[in-house]
Amino acid sequence: MGLIREPKNVDFTVQSKPWTEEELRDFRKLMTELKAKNAARKLSRKVGTGSATTARKKRALA
C-alpha cells in the first residue's frame, strides 16, 4: 500500500469532538442490541446445522 498524496488546498486531517452523553447512551444501546442479535443468530446456526451437516455427509458417502 502506498502513500496518498493530499491535493493542493485539501486537508485530510479531521478534528474529532467528544461524544455527548446522549450519543454515548444511544451507541451503547445499539451495540447491546446488535450483540444480542448476533448471539441469537449464532445459537440458531449451531442448533440448526447439526442434522443438515450429517445428512450432507451421508449423501456424499452414498
KAKA-V134225 format. One record per backbone hydrogen bond with DSSP energy under -1.0 kcal/mol. NH is the residue of the N-H (numbers start at 1). CO is the residue of the C=O. If there is no record, write none. Layout:
nh=NH co=CO
nh=NH co=CO
This chain:
nh=10 co=7
nh=24 co=20
nh=25 co=21
nh=26 co=22
nh=27 co=23
nh=28 co=24
nh=29 co=25
nh=30 co=26
nh=31 co=27
nh=32 co=28
nh=33 co=29
nh=34 co=30
nh=35 co=31
nh=36 co=32
nh=37 co=33
nh=38 co=34
nh=39 co=35
nh=40 co=36
nh=41 co=37
nh=42 co=38
nh=43 co=39
nh=44 co=40
nh=45 co=41
nh=46 co=42
nh=47 co=43
nh=48 co=44
nh=49 co=45
nh=53 co=49
nh=54 co=50
nh=55 co=51
nh=56 co=52
nh=57 co=53
nh=58 co=54
nh=59 co=55
nh=60 co=56
nh=61 co=57
nh=62 co=58
